Amino acid sequence: MLKGASNSNNNDRLLEEIRQGERGSSWFRVSATAERVVVSVSPSMNTSFFLLTGFSGLEQQYPWLSIPFFSIYAMVVLGNCMVPHVIWTEPSLHQPMFYFLAMLALTDLCMNLSTMHTVLRILWGFIQEISLDSCIAQSYFIHGLSFMESSVLLATAFDCYIAICNHLSYSSILTNSRIIKIGLTILGRSFFFITLPIIHLKFFHYCHPHILSHSFCLHQDLLCLACSDIQFNSYCALILVICTLLLDAVLIFLSYILILKSVLAIASQDEQHKSFQTCISHICAVFVFYIPTISLTMVHHFGKHLFPIVHVLMGNIYILFPPLINRIIYSVKTKQIHSRILRLFSLKIY
């Protein structure tokens, strides 16, 4: 009885906080949705709707916030469509390095498409609730694409290593058939192993208030709301992170140690500079991916006392920052891509 009363009081307090955040704002109408989501929760019931979290306290500024967010999403979609198009239509770019770059662009594109509808729906004042099935599907694609990006960065590091340390055998090692096999392996590795823990989310009982900490669904967010035994999912998530993100980071680091050793052995400074320029874009992309990933993980594990807006902000940086910056890095630092994009725009203008 005491436990039930405590849960009821917590739900009432959360509902009152949401109502207070909604006052004075005609744009952000969430109280009815929050009430329906919170009140319908019971310990024995697996309710099918969750409430996504926007920028708490900034509800009146949502119309203005939606402008930069929409612009960023538009730039990401345009940039990540343009790079594969340029590589596909330009025969001189049909090389392993550019194939991996196209894989990275498509991964970033899919990552943004998987979250764009929920983030913009919140900022445009539409209903904030999301069904359990949609939430599970979104988390599946977000985590799978995150693992896929890490795998593509590892493949690109391998490409840099072969190009610098074994350049005489480069074309014979990275043939088109091998690149296709690498791509299929990346796809299977990224999505196959997460299928079971993600599907397992469907059978949990979610007795805590169904309020997510981001504008999209994440596996760890749903685990925090579950009252079922989550040990299997927790251990699976830990093993997957170790065997994918951590392992990939270690292998990328080792590959660049070997690359650095090989470059420093080159006598000519011009050749050293040229070799470093070959991989500088990839090094930047690695940092752009891993820094937001590690930061979001730290916030989830050690930042429970932080304001909710910090979680929302870090989540959006994690989703938007790598796809946006990657396109800028590769479009500017890779001369072949840069020149083809300029030529493409000049043809459209004239």
Disulfide bonds with the S-S distance in Angstrom:
Cys135-Cys217 2.01
Cys207-Cys227 1.49
